[in-house]
């Protein structure tokens, strides 16, 4: 059996009397993008900071390529790249100066630093801005500089904590593309509270809620929790709820106010929609609107937490 890239065992951390995370365990054996999903305050940043050696855990162990982060911190950290939630850039330096400084911090041999800086600027599309002060960069390019410092020493394992936070839609797409390119050669953990980010980037997902892991599995398995299970209807001629619940496949129906209804169903959505449309026509309900509702992240958390307990 091959050695794991990252192994986290029974990780727990307490701030004063409050446990931020409790008994978190997982193992990464392959390259790719792994998502750590949770609401703000769920414990994601605590896990990230412990894995990078920024924070000392209360209990548990972290191994990077077999090196215990506590007992062999230098060997473990050589293999880690980290972009925290706020990029650790130096605004008064140029891009080239900043990345040269980061290369020294990462103990890259002096003779190799110019080529390491050149290569990472090319990879992160920063070459044209190498002499620009970081404070004069756009948000997207500041984030690129932050990503560049995380990979300049060619680590095997990279952590990105909320990498698209605060970026505009175009910048988000650019950063996603860059992360995908990085993951072709490395193992990446992406921490976020945004469901769309893990859907767009990740192959495997862990979901954290109130400091505990409530889901671990491939994205396809998680997708089952995102499937629509209810419909929103607008009907000009208001039917009695008993007529809606009598439609085959409909579990229950709620009048949500005015001309609006919510219908829960338990069979194929297309079949249920077809039956509702047919009933509306036959009974002159004047169907004005019908759409599927996807589970909200809060509902998914609640459902998974219930299964966990």
Secondary structure, 3 states (H helix, E strand, C coil): CCCCCEEEEEEEEEECCEEEEEEEEEEECCCEEEEEECCCCCCHHHHHHHHCCCCCCCEEEEEECCEECCCCHHHHHCCEEEECCCCCCCCCCEHHHHHHHHHHHCCCCHHHHHHHHHHHHHHCCCHHHCCCEHHHCCHHHHHHHHHHHHHCCCCCEEEEECCCCCCCHHHHHHHHHHHHHHHCCCEEEEEECCHHHHHHHCCEEEEEECCEEEEEEEHHHHHCCCCCCEEEEEECCCCCHHHHHCCCCEEEEEEEECCEEEEEECCCHHHHHHHHHHHHHHCCCCEEEEEEECCCHHHHHHHHHHHHC
